[in-house]
Amino acid sequence: MANSHSPVGSKIKGLRETKQLSIEEIAERSGLSVEQITSIETDQNLPSLGPLIKIARALGVRLGTFLDDNDALGPVVCLAEKREESNSISFSNDAADARKHMEYHPLAKQKTGRHMEPFIVDINPTEEKTFQLSAHEGEEFIYVMSGDVEIEYGKEKYTLHEGDSIYYDSIVKHHVHGVDGKAAKILAVVYIPF
C-alpha cells in the first residue's frame, strides 16, 4: 500500500539547500516550473519519473539518490513479502492532477551507485482518456506481469498483454497506462546515464 507522504520531496529539498541552489535555479536548469518543483519538494505531487530525472540532472545527482535507503556495496535481495511492506512511491497522471495513477515499488533502494532503477509498478484504474507524455534521457524496459498495458510512444501506440515486454529510448515522449483504464502490474527497469 502506498504511503501518503513520500520522503522523495524532502530529499530533493535537502540536496538543493545543501548545494545552496534556489528553486528558481533548479527550475531554470531542469526546464520545470517553480510551482512544479515546489509541489514535488512538499510531496504534494509526484507527476512522473521524467521531472524527477530532470531535477536529479539539475542537482548533479543520480535519480537513485532520491530513493536510496542506505549504501549496500554488494548485491541487494528484495524478498516479495518484504517488498509489500516497503514504502512505495505514488505518481499522479500529470502535474495538475493529484490522483494517484501509478504506485512504484523500488526493488534496489539499498544498492549504492546503481545505474538502473528497477520497480514493480501497480497501474491503478483511471477514467482518464488522455495522458501527458513525458521524455527524459535513458532507456526503459517494461515487462507486463498482469493485465493489459498501453504504451504511447511518440506517435505510436503499443498494446501489451501479460508476458509481453517492450524496450525503448526514454528520450521519445511516452506514457504507460492500463488498457481501457483498467488495473495492471508491470516490472519496469529504467536506465539513466549519469
C-alpha positions, 0 to 999 in steps of 0.5 A, spaced: 500 500 500 502 506 498 504 511 503 501 518 503 507 522 504 513 520 500 520 522 503 522 523 495 520 531 496 524 532 502 530 529 499 530 533 493 529 539 498 535 537 502 540 536 496 538 543 493 539 547 500 545 543 501 548 545 494 545 552 496 541 552 489 534 556 489 528 553 486 528 558 481 535 555 479 533 548 479 527 550 475 531 554 470 536 548 469 531 542 469 526 546 464 520 545 470 516 550 473 517 553 480 510 551 482 512 544 479 518 543 483 515 546 489 509 541 489 514 535 488 519 538 494 512 538 499 510 531 496 504 534 494 505 531 487 509 526 484 507 527 476 512 522 473 519 519 473 521 524 467 521 531 472 524 527 477 530 525 472 530 532 470 531 535 477 536 529 479 540 532 472 539 539 475 542 537 482 548 533 479 545 527 482 543 520 480 535 519 480 537 513 485 539 518 490 532 520 491 530 513 493 536 510 496 535 507 503 542 506 505 549 504 501 549 496 500 556 495 496 554 488 494 548 485 491 541 487 494 535 481 495 528 484 495 524 478 498 516 479 495 513 479 502 518 484 504 517 488 498 509 489 500 511 492 506 516 497 503 514 504 502 512 505 495 512 511 491 505 514 488 505 518 481 499 522 479 497 522 471 500 529 470 502 535 474 495 538 475 492 532 477 493 529 484 490 522 483 494 517 484 495 513 477 501 509 478 504 506 485 512 504 484 515 499 488 523 500 488 526 493 488 534 496 489 533 502 494 539 499 498 544 498 492 549 504 492 551 507 485 546 503 481 545 505 474 538 502 473 532 503 477 528 497 477 520 497 480 514 493 480 509 498 478 501 497 480 497 501 474 491 503 478 484 504 474 483 511 471 477 514 467 482 518 464 482 518 456 488 522 455 495 522 458 501 527 458 507 524 455 513 525 458 521 524 455 527 524 459 534 521 457 535 513 458 532 507 456 526 503 459 524 496 459 517 494 461 515 487 462 507 486 463 506 481 469 498 482 469 493 485 465 493 489 459 498 495 458 498 501 453 504 504 451 504 511 447 510 512 444 511 518 440 506 517 435 505 510 436 501 506 440 503 499 443 498 494 446 501 489 451 498 483 454 501 479 460 508 476 458 509 481 453 515 486 454 517 492 450 524 496 450 525 503 448 529 510 448 526 514 454 528 520 450 521 519 445 515 522 449 511 516 452 506 514 457 504 507 460 497 506 462 492 500 463 488 498 457 481 501 457 483 504 464 483 498 467 488 495 473 495 492 471 502 490 474 508 491 470 516 490 472 519 496 469 527 497 469 529 504 467 536 506 465 539 513 466 546 515 464 549 519 469 
